Amino acid sequence: MAKSPNTLSASEAVRRMAGKQLKARDLVEACLRRIEAREGQVHAWEALDPDGARKRADMLDKRRRPVGPLHGIPLAVKDIIATRTLPTTCGSPIYRDHVVGKDAACVTQLVKAGAIVLGKSVTTEFAGAHAGKTHNPHNLRHTPAGSSSGSAAAVADFMAPVGYGTQTGGSVIRPGAFNGVVAYKGTYGWADMSGVKPYAPSLDTLGFFVREANDLALIRAAWGHAAADPPREPPRIGFMRTPWWDLAEPYNRKNIEQAARSLRAGGARVREWTAPESWANLMQAQHRIMTKEATQSYARERARFSHLFSPIMQNVMSEGDAVGRRQYADARKRKQRALADLEEAWSRFDLLLAPSARGEALSGLSNTGDPIFNRFWTLLGTPCIALPFNSGPFGLPLSVQLIGRRGNDDQLIAWARWVESRLA
Protein backbone atom coordinates (compact mmCIF):
# COMPACT_ATOMS: atom_id res chain seq x y z
CA MET A 1 0.00 0.00 0.00
CA ALA A 2 1.35 3.44 -0.93
CA LYS A 3 2.34 5.73 1.91
CA SER A 4 0.03 8.60 2.73
CA PRO A 5 1.84 11.79 1.65
CA ASN A 6 1.83 13.19 5.18
CA THR A 7 4.10 10.35 6.36
CA LEU A 8 6.85 11.22 3.87
CA SER A 9 10.03 12.97 4.91
CA ALA A 10 10.48 16.45 3.51
CA SER A 11 13.25 15.17 1.22
CA GLU A 12 11.10 12.42 -0.23
CA ALA A 13 8.14 14.75 -0.68
CA VAL A 14 10.32 17.25 -2.56
CA ARG A 15 11.64 14.48 -4.81
CA ARG A 16 8.14 13.30 -5.62
CA MET A 17 6.89 16.79 -6.37
CA ALA A 18 9.88 17.46 -8.62
CA GLY A 19 9.06 14.23 -10.46
CA LYS A 20 5.37 15.20 -10.81
CA GLN A 21 4.40 12.20 -8.63
CA LEU A 22 2.92 14.37 -5.90
CA LYS A 23 1.15 17.71 -5.76
CA ALA A 24 1.59 20.24 -2.99
CA ARG A 25 -2.19 20.37 -2.58
CA ASP A 26 -2.33 16.60 -2.01
CA LEU A 27 0.38 16.85 0.66
CA VAL A 28 -1.40 19.72 2.40
CA GLU A 29 -4.72 17.84 2.34
CA ALA A 30 -3.07 14.72 3.80
CA CYS A 31 -1.60 16.79 6.64
CA LEU A 32 -4.94 18.46 7.31
CA ARG A 33 -6.71 15.10 7.43
CA ARG A 34 -4.18 13.87 9.96
CA ILE A 35 -4.67 17.01 12.03
CA GLU A 36 -8.44 16.57 11.94
CA ALA A 37 -8.07 12.97 13.12
CA ARG A 38 -5.51 13.55 15.87
CA GLU A 39 -5.48 17.17 17.02
CA GLY A 40 -8.23 16.53 19.56
CA GLN A 41 -5.84 14.16 21.33
CA VAL A 42 -2.37 15.60 20.69
CA HIS A 43 -3.17 19.36 20.85
CA ALA A 44 -0.10 20.38 18.85
CA TRP A 45 -1.56 23.52 17.29
CA GLU A 46 -2.40 26.97 18.59
CA ALA A 47 -3.82 28.18 15.26
CA LEU A 48 -4.27 26.73 11.78
CA ASP A 49 -4.68 28.31 8.33
CA PRO A 50 -6.11 25.55 6.14
CA ASP A 51 -7.55 27.92 3.53
CA GLY A 52 -4.32 29.85 3.22
CA ALA A 53 -2.31 26.62 2.97
CA ARG A 54 -4.58 25.28 0.25
CA LYS A 55 -4.42 28.53 -1.70
CA ARG A 56 -0.63 28.61 -1.61
CA ALA A 57 -0.38 24.91 -2.52
CA ASP A 58 -2.59 25.49 -5.58
CA MET A 59 -0.41 28.41 -6.61
CA LEU A 60 2.76 26.33 -6.25
CA ASP A 61 1.25 23.46 -8.23
CA LYS A 62 0.75 25.80 -11.17
CA ARG A 63 4.44 26.62 -11.34
CA ARG A 64 6.45 24.90 -14.05
CA ARG A 65 9.52 24.75 -11.87
CA PRO A 66 10.04 24.54 -8.09
CA VAL A 67 10.37 27.96 -6.47
CA GLY A 68 13.05 26.69 -4.08
CA PRO A 69 14.38 23.70 -2.13
CA LEU A 70 11.25 23.48 0.07
CA HIS A 71 8.70 23.76 -2.75
CA GLY A 72 5.31 22.61 -1.40
CA ILE A 73 6.49 21.54 2.09
CA PRO A 74 4.03 22.30 4.92
CA LEU A 75 5.57 24.02 7.93
CA ALA A 76 4.61 24.27 11.62
CA VAL A 77 5.75 27.58 13.15
CA LYS A 78 6.42 27.78 16.89
CA ASP A 79 4.09 30.31 18.48
CA ILE A 80 6.81 32.72 19.63
CA ILE A 81 7.70 33.28 15.96
CA ALA A 82 5.73 36.08 14.32
CA THR A 83 3.43 35.42 11.39
CA ARG A 84 1.64 38.03 9.34
CA THR A 85 -1.95 36.84 9.60
CA LEU A 86 -2.02 34.22 12.36
CA PRO A 87 -1.95 35.07 16.08
CA THR A 88 1.39 34.95 17.90
CA THR A 89 0.37 34.28 21.50
CA CYS A 90 3.74 33.18 22.96
CA GLY A 91 1.80 30.69 25.07
CA SER A 92 0.62 33.49 27.36
CA PRO A 93 -2.77 35.04 28.09
CA ILE A 94 -1.03 38.41 27.77
CA TYR A 95 -0.85 37.93 24.00
CA ARG A 96 -4.07 36.05 23.37
CA ASP A 97 -5.32 36.85 19.83
CA HIS A 98 -2.26 39.08 19.20
CA VAL A 99 -1.53 39.40 15.47
CA VAL A 100 1.86 40.93 14.64
CA GLY A 101 1.01 41.69 10.99
CA LYS A 102 4.46 40.74 9.71
CA ASP A 103 6.31 37.46 9.25
CA ALA A 104 9.49 36.82 11.20
CA ALA A 105 12.64 36.71 9.07
CA CYS A 106 12.90 32.94 9.49
CA VAL A 107 9.35 32.45 8.21
CA THR A 108 9.99 34.67 5.22
CA GLN A 109 13.14 32.69 4.47
CA LEU A 110 11.35 29.34 4.21
CA VAL A 111 8.32 30.76 2.41
CA LYS A 112 10.65 32.21 -0.23
CA ALA A 113 12.10 28.70 -0.56
CA GLY A 114 8.63 27.27 -1.25
CA ALA A 115 7.38 26.25 2.20
CA ILE A 116 3.69 26.48 3.11
CA VAL A 117 2.79 27.79 6.57
CA LEU A 118 0.25 25.33 7.90
CA GLY A 119 -0.23 26.98 11.26
CA LYS A 120 1.21 28.00 14.63
CA SER A 121 2.35 25.22 16.94
CA VAL A 122 2.00 25.27 20.71
CA THR A 123 4.81 26.67 22.84
CA THR A 124 5.22 26.69 26.57
CA GLU A 125 4.67 30.09 28.18
CA PHE A 126 7.19 32.47 26.58
CA ALA A 127 9.24 29.39 25.63
CA GLY A 128 9.94 28.75 29.31
CA ALA A 129 9.14 25.85 31.61
CA HIS A 130 5.38 26.32 32.16
CA ALA A 131 3.82 23.57 30.04
CA GLY A 132 1.37 24.12 27.22
CA LYS A 133 -1.50 21.85 26.21
CA THR A 134 0.40 19.45 23.93
CA HIS A 135 0.58 15.69 24.61
CA ASN A 136 3.27 13.27 23.50
CA PRO A 137 1.82 11.50 20.43
CA HIS A 138 3.54 8.22 21.37
CA ASN A 139 1.68 8.12 24.69
CA LEU A 140 -0.81 10.86 25.43
CA ARG A 141 -0.20 10.56 29.16
CA HIS A 142 3.40 11.70 28.75
CA THR A 143 4.99 15.10 28.14
CA PRO A 144 6.24 16.11 24.68
CA ALA A 145 8.86 18.28 26.51
CA GLY A 146 9.21 21.97 25.89
CA SER A 147 9.37 24.59 24.91
CA SER A 148 8.95 23.66 21.25
CA SER A 149 6.34 21.07 22.18
CA GLY A 150 3.82 21.59 19.40
CA SER A 151 6.30 21.53 16.51
CA ALA A 152 8.00 18.36 17.76
CA ALA A 153 4.67 16.60 18.32
CA ALA A 154 3.28 17.71 14.95
CA VAL A 155 6.27 16.27 13.08
CA ALA A 156 6.24 13.08 15.18
CA ASP A 157 2.51 12.54 14.57
CA PHE A 158 2.73 13.13 10.79
CA MET A 159 0.79 16.40 10.91
CA ALA A 160 3.63 18.30 9.21
CA PRO A 161 7.00 17.23 7.80
CA VAL A 162 8.90 20.23 9.20
CA GLY A 163 8.52 22.31 12.35
CA TYR A 164 10.34 25.39 13.58
CA GLY A 165 11.59 25.52 17.18
CA THR A 166 13.90 27.64 19.30
CA GLN A 167 16.31 26.70 22.08
CA THR A 168 17.49 28.73 25.06
CA GLY A 169 18.13 25.77 27.35
CA GLY A 170 17.02 22.49 25.80
CA SER A 171 13.88 23.45 23.90
CA VAL A 172 14.68 21.78 20.56
CA ILE A 173 16.92 18.80 21.32
CA ARG A 174 14.90 17.48 24.26
CA PRO A 175 11.49 17.63 22.46
CA GLY A 176 13.17 15.92 19.52
CA ALA A 177 14.36 13.16 21.83
CA PHE A 178 11.03 12.75 23.66
CA ASN A 179 9.03 12.65 20.42
CA GLY A 180 11.38 10.44 18.42
CA VAL A 181 12.17 12.88 15.59
CA VAL A 182 15.35 14.38 14.22
CA ALA A 183 16.04 17.75 15.83
CA TYR A 184 18.60 20.41 14.96
CA LYS A 185 19.77 23.40 17.00
CA GLY A 186 22.16 25.51 14.97
CA THR A 187 25.30 27.35 15.92
CA TYR A 188 24.36 30.41 17.95
CA GLY A 189 23.65 33.27 15.56
CA TRP A 190 23.29 31.11 12.44
CA ALA A 191 19.88 32.57 11.56
CA ASP A 192 18.21 35.97 11.71
CA MET A 193 16.09 36.01 14.88
CA SER A 194 14.13 39.19 14.13
CA GLY A 195 10.46 38.53 14.70
CA VAL A 196 11.15 35.83 17.30
CA LYS A 197 10.09 36.76 20.83
CA PRO A 198 13.34 36.85 22.83
CA TYR A 199 13.90 35.09 26.13
CA ALA A 200 17.67 35.34 26.62
CA PRO A 201 19.11 36.95 23.48
CA SER A 202 22.68 35.74 24.03
CA LEU A 203 21.39 32.13 24.14
CA ASP A 204 18.26 32.00 21.93
CA THR A 205 18.91 29.88 18.84
CA LEU A 206 16.70 28.78 15.95
CA GLY A 207 16.21 25.09 15.19
CA PHE A 208 13.79 22.69 13.55
CA PHE A 209 12.31 19.21 13.59
CA VAL A 210 12.25 16.77 10.67
CA ARG A 211 11.97 13.02 10.04
CA GLU A 212 15.42 12.16 8.71
CA ALA A 213 18.89 13.70 8.79
CA ASN A 214 18.83 14.36 5.05
CA ASP A 215 16.03 16.88 5.62
CA LEU A 216 18.38 19.05 7.66
CA ALA A 217 20.53 19.79 4.61
CA LEU A 218 17.37 20.54 2.62
CA ILE A 219 16.25 23.19 5.10
CA ARG A 220 19.73 24.66 5.45
CA ALA A 221 19.68 24.98 1.64
CA ALA A 222 16.64 27.21 2.04
CA TRP A 223 18.93 29.50 4.02
CA GLY A 224 21.50 29.49 1.24
CA HIS A 225 23.87 26.91 2.74
CA ALA A 226 25.37 24.25 0.51
CA ALA A 227 25.32 20.70 1.80
CA ALA A 228 28.70 19.42 2.93
CA ASP A 229 30.27 16.67 0.87
CA PRO A 230 29.51 13.15 2.12
CA PRO A 231 32.33 11.98 4.41
CA ARG A 232 34.92 9.88 2.60
CA GLU A 233 36.13 8.21 5.77
CA PRO A 234 34.34 7.22 8.98
CA PRO A 235 34.33 9.99 11.57
CA ARG A 236 36.42 10.43 14.68
CA ILE A 237 33.83 10.50 17.46
CA GLY A 238 34.42 11.68 21.00
CA PHE A 239 32.14 9.75 23.34
CA MET A 240 31.38 12.31 26.04
CA ARG A 241 29.55 11.05 29.10
CA THR A 242 29.50 14.68 30.40
CA PRO A 243 29.95 15.65 34.08
CA TRP A 244 26.28 14.84 34.63
CA TRP A 245 26.36 11.27 33.30
CA ASP A 246 25.03 9.79 36.55
CA LEU A 247 21.84 11.85 36.18
CA ALA A 248 20.88 9.94 33.04
CA GLU A 249 18.59 6.96 33.59
CA PRO A 250 20.53 3.67 33.70
CA TYR A 251 18.71 2.35 30.61
CA ASN A 252 19.62 5.53 28.73
CA ARG A 253 23.28 5.29 29.70
CA LYS A 254 23.27 1.75 28.29
CA ASN A 255 21.60 3.01 25.13
CA ILE A 256 24.25 5.67 24.52
CA GLU A 257 26.97 3.08 25.14
CA GLN A 258 25.25 0.75 22.66
CA ALA A 259 25.21 3.56 20.09
CA ALA A 260 28.95 4.07 20.61
CA ARG A 261 29.58 0.36 20.06
CA SER A 262 27.42 0.32 16.92
CA LEU A 263 29.25 3.30 15.46
CA ARG A 264 32.60 1.72 16.26
CA ALA A 265 31.45 -1.48 14.55
CA GLY A 266 30.41 0.66 11.57
CA GLY A 267 33.96 1.92 11.18
CA ALA A 268 34.01 5.08 13.30
CA ARG A 269 36.98 5.77 15.54
CA VAL A 270 35.21 6.20 18.86
CA ARG A 271 37.19 7.29 21.90
CA GLU A 272 36.12 8.77 25.20
CA TRP A 273 36.57 12.46 25.85
CA THR A 274 36.34 13.81 29.38
CA ALA A 275 35.02 17.30 29.95
CA PRO A 276 37.53 19.77 31.41
CA GLU A 277 37.26 20.70 35.09
CA SER A 278 36.28 24.22 34.09
CA TRP A 279 32.91 22.87 33.00
CA ALA A 280 31.79 22.02 36.50
CA ASN A 281 29.94 25.32 36.98
CA LEU A 282 28.51 25.71 33.50
CA MET A 283 24.96 24.91 34.58
CA GLN A 284 24.99 27.74 37.07
CA ALA A 285 26.51 30.06 34.46
CA GLN A 286 23.85 29.22 31.88
CA HIS A 287 21.05 29.64 34.41
CA ARG A 288 22.30 33.02 35.58
CA ILE A 289 22.64 34.36 32.05
CA MET A 290 19.25 32.97 31.03
CA THR A 291 17.27 34.28 34.00
CA LYS A 292 18.98 37.68 34.08
CA GLU A 293 18.34 38.28 30.39
CA ALA A 294 14.74 37.08 30.81
CA THR A 295 14.07 39.86 33.32
CA GLN A 296 15.22 42.35 30.69
CA SER A 297 13.29 40.71 27.84
CA TYR A 298 10.02 40.68 29.78
CA ALA A 299 10.36 43.93 31.72
CA ARG A 300 7.40 45.50 29.88
CA GLU A 301 5.10 42.52 30.36
CA ARG A 302 6.14 42.27 33.98
CA ALA A 303 5.42 45.94 34.64
CA ARG A 304 1.88 45.74 33.31
CA PHE A 305 0.78 42.09 33.44
CA SER A 306 2.82 40.28 36.07
CA HIS A 307 -0.42 38.88 37.49
CA LEU A 308 -0.82 36.93 34.24
CA PHE A 309 2.58 35.22 34.60
CA SER A 310 2.53 31.61 35.76
CA PRO A 311 4.16 30.82 39.13
CA ILE A 312 7.05 29.24 37.19
CA MET A 313 7.61 32.44 35.20
CA GLN A 314 7.34 34.53 38.36
CA ASN A 315 10.06 32.39 39.89
CA VAL A 316 12.30 32.89 36.84
CA MET A 317 11.91 36.64 37.24
CA SER A 318 12.84 36.46 40.93
CA GLU A 319 15.90 34.35 40.17
CA GLY A 320 16.96 36.78 37.46
CA ASP A 321 16.56 39.72 39.85
CA ALA A 322 18.96 38.01 42.25
CA VAL A 323 21.74 37.79 39.64
CA GLY A 324 24.11 40.71 40.20
CA ARG A 325 26.24 42.44 37.61
CA ARG A 326 29.39 40.70 38.79
CA GLN A 327 27.71 37.28 38.77
CA TYR A 328 26.48 37.84 35.23
CA ALA A 329 29.94 38.93 34.07
CA ASP A 330 31.52 35.94 35.82
CA ALA A 331 29.08 33.58 34.08
CA ARG A 332 30.10 34.97 30.70
CA LYS A 333 33.78 34.56 31.57
CA ARG A 334 33.18 30.90 32.47
CA LYS A 335 31.56 30.43 29.10
CA GLN A 336 34.62 31.82 27.31
CA ARG A 337 36.99 29.60 29.32
CA ALA A 338 34.89 26.54 28.52
CA LEU A 339 34.87 27.43 24.82
CA ALA A 340 38.66 27.67 24.84
CA ASP A 341 38.84 24.24 26.52
CA LEU A 342 36.49 22.78 23.92
CA GLU A 343 38.95 23.63 21.14
CA GLU A 344 41.11 20.73 22.31
CA ALA A 345 38.33 18.31 21.39
CA TRP A 346 38.17 19.53 17.79
CA SER A 347 41.84 18.74 17.27
CA ARG A 348 41.02 15.09 18.01
CA PHE A 349 37.39 14.58 16.94
CA ASP A 350 35.00 15.42 14.12
CA LEU A 351 31.99 15.35 16.42
CA LEU A 352 30.99 14.45 19.96
CA LEU A 353 28.41 11.87 21.06
CA ALA A 354 26.43 12.52 24.25
CA PRO A 355 22.97 12.01 25.77
CA SER A 356 20.18 14.25 24.51
CA ALA A 357 17.94 13.77 27.56
CA ARG A 358 17.95 11.93 30.87
CA GLY A 359 15.68 9.22 29.48
CA GLU A 360 12.18 8.72 28.10
CA ALA A 361 9.46 11.36 28.19
CA LEU A 362 8.13 11.79 31.70
CA SER A 363 4.64 10.75 32.70
CA GLY A 364 2.27 13.68 33.13
CA LEU A 365 2.09 16.99 31.28
CA SER A 366 3.12 19.55 33.91
CA ASN A 367 6.86 18.69 33.94
CA THR A 368 8.47 19.16 30.53
CA GLY A 369 11.69 17.41 31.57
CA ASP A 370 15.20 18.30 32.63
CA PRO A 371 17.47 20.11 30.10
CA ILE A 372 20.59 19.00 31.97
CA PHE A 373 22.16 17.49 28.83
CA ASN A 374 21.35 20.49 26.62
CA ARG A 375 21.92 23.68 28.57
CA PHE A 376 25.71 23.73 28.49
CA TRP A 377 25.80 23.14 24.71
CA THR A 378 23.36 26.03 24.28
CA LEU A 379 25.58 28.18 26.46
CA LEU A 380 28.59 27.31 24.30
CA GLY A 381 26.65 27.95 21.08
CA THR A 382 27.56 24.68 19.37
CA PRO A 383 25.40 23.02 16.68
CA CYS A 384 23.56 19.98 18.02
CA ILE A 385 21.48 17.22 16.43
CA ALA A 386 19.25 14.67 18.15
CA LEU A 387 18.79 11.36 16.33
CA PRO A 388 16.23 8.74 17.44
CA PHE A 389 17.82 5.47 18.59
CA ASN A 390 15.85 2.66 20.27
CA SER A 391 13.14 3.00 22.90
CA GLY A 392 13.00 2.84 26.67
CA PRO A 393 11.24 0.54 29.13
CA PHE A 394 7.85 2.19 28.53
CA GLY A 395 8.19 1.96 24.75
CA LEU A 396 8.85 5.69 24.31
CA PRO A 397 11.63 7.01 22.06
CA LEU A 398 15.24 7.37 23.11
CA SER A 399 17.80 9.48 21.30
CA VAL A 400 21.47 10.32 20.94
CA GLN A 401 22.92 13.80 20.62
CA LEU A 402 25.65 14.79 18.17
CA ILE A 403 27.64 17.98 18.81
CA GLY A 404 29.82 19.81 16.31
CA ARG A 405 32.22 22.71 16.25
CA ARG A 406 30.71 26.20 16.14
CA GLY A 407 30.03 27.18 12.54
CA ASN A 408 30.47 23.63 11.21
CA ASP A 409 26.74 22.94 11.01
CA ASP A 410 26.72 21.57 7.48
CA GLN A 411 29.59 19.20 8.19
CA LEU A 412 27.79 18.00 11.35
CA ILE A 413 24.68 17.31 9.24
CA ALA A 414 26.80 15.25 6.84
CA TRP A 415 28.12 13.24 9.81
CA ALA A 416 24.58 12.90 11.16
CA ARG A 417 23.53 11.25 7.91
CA TRP A 418 26.42 8.79 8.31
CA VAL A 419 25.54 8.11 11.97
CA GLU A 420 21.84 7.69 11.16
CA SER A 421 22.65 5.04 8.56
CA ARG A 422 24.80 3.08 11.02
CA LEU A 423 22.23 3.23 13.81
CA ALA A 424 19.30 2.24 11.59
QUISULLIN-V743014 format. One record per residue. SS is DSSP state (H for helix, E for strand, L for the rest). PSI is psi as a letter, one per 20 degrees, with the letter a starting at -180 (999 if undefined). Layout:
((SS:PSI) (SS:PSI))
This chain:
((L:p) (L:q) (L:q) (L:p) (H:h) (H:i) (H:i) (L:q) (L:r) (H:h) (H:g) (H:h) (H:g) (H:g) (H:g) (H:h) (H:h) (H:h) (L:j) (L:k) (L:i) (L:q) (L:q) (H:h) (H:h) (H:h) (H:g) (H:g) (H:h) (H:g) (H:g) (H:h) (H:g) (H:g) (H:g) (H:h) (H:h) (H:i) (H:h) (H:i) (H:g) (H:h) (L:l) (L:i) (E:q) (E:h) (E:q) (E:q) (L:m) (H:h) (H:g) (H:h) (H:g) (H:g) (H:g) (H:h) (H:g) (H:g) (H:g) (H:h) (H:h) (L:i) (L:q) (L:h) (L:q) (L:q) (L:i) (L:a) (L:i) (L:k) (L:o) (L:j) (L:o) (E:q) (E:p) (E:p) (E:o) (E:p) (L:k) (L:j) (E:p) (L:p) (L:q) (L:g) (L:i) (L:q) (L:q) (L:n) (L:i) (L:k) (L:k) (L:q) (H:i) (H:h) (H:k) (L:p) (L:j) (L:p) (L:p) (L:h) (L:j) (L:p) (L:q) (L:q) (H:h) (H:h) (H:g) (H:g) (H:g) (H:h) (H:g) (H:h) (L:j) (L:i) (L:q) (E:o) (E:o) (E:h) (E:a) (E:p) (E:q) (L:p) (L:q) (L:r) (H:o) (H:k) (H:k) (L:b) (L:i) (L:o) (L:q) (L:b) (L:i) (L:q) (L:q) (L:p) (L:i) (L:h) (L:o) (L:i) (L:j) (E:q) (L:q) (L:j) (L:a) (L:r) (L:i) (L:l) (H:g) (H:g) (H:g) (H:g) (H:h) (H:g) (H:g) (H:h) (L:j) (L:k) (L:h) (L:q) (L:i) (E:p) (E:p) (E:q) (E:r) (E:q) (E:p) (L:h) (L:f) (L:k) (L:i) (L:g) (H:g) (H:g) (H:h) (H:g) (H:g) (H:h) (H:i) (L:k) (L:r) (E:p) (E:q) (E:p) (E:o) (L:r) (L:p) (L:p) (L:j) (L:h) (L:q) (L:p) (L:j) (L:p) (L:j) (E:p) (L:o) (L:q) (L:f) (L:n) (L:h) (L:i) (L:h) (L:p) (E:p) (E:q) (E:a) (E:r) (E:p) (E:a) (L:i) (L:q) (H:h) (H:h) (H:h) (H:g) (H:h) (H:g) (H:h) (H:h) (H:h) (H:h) (L:j) (L:j) (L:p) (L:p) (L:q) (L:q) (L:q) (L:p) (L:p) (L:h) (L:q) (L:q) (L:r) (E:o) (E:p) (E:o) (E:o) (L:o) (L:h) (L:q) (L:i) (L:k) (H:g) (H:i) (H:i) (L:q) (L:q) (H:g) (H:h) (H:h) (H:g) (H:h) (H:g) (H:g) (H:h) (H:g) (H:g) (H:g) (H:g) (H:h) (H:h) (H:g) (H:h) (L:i) (L:i) (L:q) (E:o) (E:p) (E:q) (E:q) (L:p) (L:p) (L:q) (L:q) (H:h) (H:i) (H:i) (H:h) (H:j) (H:h) (H:g) (H:h) (H:g) (H:g) (H:g) (H:g) (H:g) (H:g) (H:h) (H:g) (H:h) (H:h) (H:h) (H:h) (H:h) (L:k) (H:g) (H:g) (H:h) (H:h) (H:h) (H:h) (H:k) (H:h) (H:i) (H:i) (L:q) (L:r) (H:h) (H:g) (H:h) (H:g) (H:h) (H:g) (H:g) (H:g) (H:h) (H:h) (H:h) (L:i) (L:o) (L:r) (H:g) (H:h) (H:g) (H:g) (H:h) (H:h) (H:g) (H:h) (H:g) (H:h) (H:g) (H:h) (H:g) (H:h) (H:g) (H:h) (H:h) (H:h) (H:h) (H:h) (H:h) (H:i) (L:i) (L:h) (L:q) (L:h) (E:r) (E:q) (E:p) (E:r) (E:q) (L:i) (L:r) (L:h) (L:b) (L:r) (L:p) (L:q) (E:q) (E:r) (L:i) (L:h) (L:o) (L:j) (L:r) (L:p) (L:k) (L:h) (L:j) (L:h) (H:g) (H:h) (H:h) (H:g) (H:g) (H:i) (L:k) (L:q) (L:q) (E:q) (E:p) (E:p) (E:p) (E:p) (E:o) (E:a) (E:r) (L:a) (L:h) (L:j) (L:j) (L:q) (E:q) (E:r) (E:q) (E:q) (E:p) (E:p) (E:p) (L:r) (L:q) (L:p) (L:i) (L:k) (H:g) (H:h) (H:h) (H:h) (H:g) (H:g) (H:h) (H:h) (H:h) (H:g) (H:g) (H:g) (H:h) (H:h) (H:i) (L:999))
